[in-house]
Amino acid sequence: MKQKLILIAGSPCVGKSAVGDRLLESYDNCAFFDGDWAWCIHPFSVKDPRLRRGDKIMSFALSTHLDSGFDYVIFPSVVIIGAEIRRRILEDIVTEREFITIPFTLKCSEETLQKRYEKRGGTGKVDLQWLKAEPLPGDFAIDTDGKSIDQVAAEMRGIIDGI
């Protein structure tokens, strides 16, 4: 079996990390790296040129997990919504192991996103710019409205296991 690099893109508060955690628990020989950790700066601006180094950190972490022989590597991150950023991160993965990439984009309604944002302690109106981004070609788009974390993870697992 080829290793599987599972990408989980989507807006902040859509459930990427929570679903990634559930997938991690459901697979043996699995690793998890939250790409948002590499972009965690304050104040945040996607235009900050120093974030390109964060992209390199993501590529390095993913390379390390793949080289370590994990069957599944789960990579949730808001930044992989962008085609160019995703391309750079994936191109910079250095490994001699064969792997396939399985990309997902999680979506939900504006109302659901606002509720999740407030549940996490956010105040005011949630930023909808990321939610409005269309899934990249080839992504499996999953609507998370009205679904539990376990239901979304099970839906994703069905797709992953079928590949």
C-alpha positions as CSV (number, residue, x, y, z in Angstrom):
1,M,0.0,0.0,0.0
2,K,1.3,3.5,-0.9
3,Q,1.4,6.0,2.0
4,K,-1.5,8.4,2.0
5,L,-1.1,12.1,2.6
6,I,-4.5,13.4,3.6
7,L,-5.0,17.1,3.1
8,I,-7.8,18.9,5.0
9,A,-8.5,22.4,3.8
10,G,-11.2,24.8,4.8
11,S,-12.0,28.0,6.7
12,P,-11.0,28.5,10.3
13,C,-13.6,27.0,12.6
14,V,-15.0,24.6,10.0
15,G,-13.6,21.6,11.8
16,K,-10.3,20.6,10.1
17,S,-8.3,19.9,13.2
18,A,-11.1,18.2,15.1
19,V,-11.8,15.9,12.1
20,G,-8.1,15.3,11.6
21,D,-7.8,14.3,15.3
22,R,-10.7,11.8,14.8
23,L,-9.0,10.3,11.7
24,L,-5.7,10.1,13.6
25,E,-7.5,8.0,16.3
26,S,-9.1,5.8,13.7
27,Y,-6.0,4.7,11.8
28,D,-3.0,2.6,13.0
29,N,0.4,3.8,12.0
30,C,-0.8,7.4,11.5
31,A,0.8,10.8,12.0
32,F,-0.8,14.3,12.3
33,F,0.7,17.7,11.6
34,D,-1.5,20.7,11.8
35,G,-0.1,23.1,9.2
36,D,-1.7,26.1,11.0
37,W,1.0,25.6,13.7
38,A,3.6,26.7,11.2
39,W,1.7,29.9,10.4
40,C,0.8,30.8,14.0
41,I,2.0,34.5,14.2
42,H,0.6,37.6,15.7
43,P,-0.6,39.8,14.2
44,F,-1.6,37.5,11.4
45,S,-1.4,38.6,7.8
46,V,-1.4,36.2,4.9
47,K,0.7,38.8,3.0
48,D,3.5,38.5,5.6
49,P,6.5,37.3,3.5
50,R,8.0,35.5,6.5
51,L,5.1,32.9,6.1
52,R,7.0,31.4,3.2
53,R,9.3,30.0,5.8
54,G,6.2,28.5,7.4
55,D,5.5,26.7,4.1
56,K,9.0,25.2,4.3
57,I,8.3,24.0,7.9
58,M,5.2,22.3,6.6
59,S,7.0,20.6,3.8
60,F,9.8,19.5,6.2
61,A,7.3,18.1,8.7
62,L,5.4,16.2,6.1
63,S,8.6,14.8,4.6
64,T,9.7,13.7,8.0
65,H,6.4,11.9,8.7
66,L,6.4,10.2,5.3
67,D,10.1,9.2,5.7
68,S,9.3,7.7,9.1
69,G,7.1,5.2,7.4
70,F,3.6,6.2,8.6
71,D,0.9,4.7,6.4
72,Y,-1.3,7.8,6.9
73,V,-0.2,11.4,7.3
74,I,-3.0,13.8,8.1
75,F,-2.4,17.5,7.3
76,P,-5.2,20.0,8.2
77,S,-4.5,23.6,7.4
78,V,-6.4,26.7,6.3
79,V,-3.5,27.8,4.0
80,I,-3.9,24.9,1.6
81,I,-7.1,26.4,0.4
82,G,-4.8,28.4,-1.9
83,A,-3.6,26.6,-5.0
84,E,-0.2,28.2,-5.2
85,I,0.6,27.7,-1.5
86,R,-0.5,24.1,-1.6
87,R,1.5,23.5,-4.8
88,R,4.7,24.9,-3.1
89,I,4.2,22.9,0.0
90,L,3.7,19.6,-1.9
91,E,6.5,20.3,-4.3
92,D,8.9,20.8,-1.4
93,I,8.2,17.4,0.2
94,V,11.4,15.4,-0.1
95,T,11.0,11.6,0.3
96,E,12.0,8.5,-1.5
97,R,8.8,6.8,-0.5
98,E,5.8,6.6,-2.8
99,F,2.7,8.3,-1.5
100,I,-0.6,9.5,-2.8
101,T,-2.3,12.7,-1.9
102,I,-6.0,12.7,-0.9
103,P,-7.3,16.3,-0.7
104,F,-10.5,17.4,1.1
105,T,-12.1,20.8,1.6
106,L,-14.6,21.1,4.4
107,K,-17.4,23.6,3.9
108,C,-20.4,24.8,6.0
109,S,-22.9,27.6,5.9
110,E,-22.1,31.1,7.1
111,E,-24.4,30.6,10.1
112,T,-22.8,27.4,11.1
113,L,-19.3,29.0,10.9
114,Q,-20.4,31.9,13.0
115,K,-21.8,29.5,15.7
116,R,-18.6,27.5,15.7
117,Y,-16.5,30.7,15.9
118,E,-18.5,31.9,18.9
119,K,-18.3,28.5,20.6
120,R,-14.4,28.7,20.4
121,G,-14.6,32.1,22.1
122,G,-14.6,34.4,19.1
123,T,-16.3,37.7,19.4
124,G,-17.8,39.8,16.7
125,K,-18.4,38.7,13.1
126,V,-16.4,35.8,11.8
127,D,-14.2,36.5,8.7
128,L,-15.8,34.7,5.8
129,Q,-13.0,35.1,3.2
130,W,-11.8,31.6,3.6
131,L,-15.3,30.1,3.6
132,K,-16.0,31.7,0.2
133,A,-13.0,30.0,-1.5
134,E,-14.0,27.3,-3.8
135,P,-12.5,23.8,-3.3
136,L,-9.5,23.2,-5.6
137,P,-10.0,20.9,-8.6
138,G,-9.7,17.3,-7.4
139,D,-10.6,18.0,-3.8
140,F,-13.4,16.0,-2.1
141,A,-15.7,18.7,-0.8
142,I,-17.6,17.8,2.3
143,D,-20.4,19.9,3.7
144,T,-20.2,19.7,7.5
145,D,-23.5,21.4,8.3
146,G,-25.6,19.3,10.7
147,K,-22.9,16.6,11.0
148,S,-20.9,15.6,14.0
149,I,-17.1,15.4,14.0
150,D,-17.5,11.6,14.0
151,Q,-19.8,11.7,11.0
152,V,-17.5,13.9,8.9
153,A,-14.5,11.7,9.8
154,A,-16.5,8.6,8.9
155,E,-17.4,10.1,5.5
156,M,-13.8,11.0,4.9
157,R,-12.6,7.6,6.0
158,G,-15.0,6.0,3.5
159,I,-13.3,8.0,0.7
160,I,-9.8,7.4,1.9
161,D,-10.3,3.6,2.4
162,G,-11.8,3.4,-1.1
163,I,-8.7,4.8,-2.7
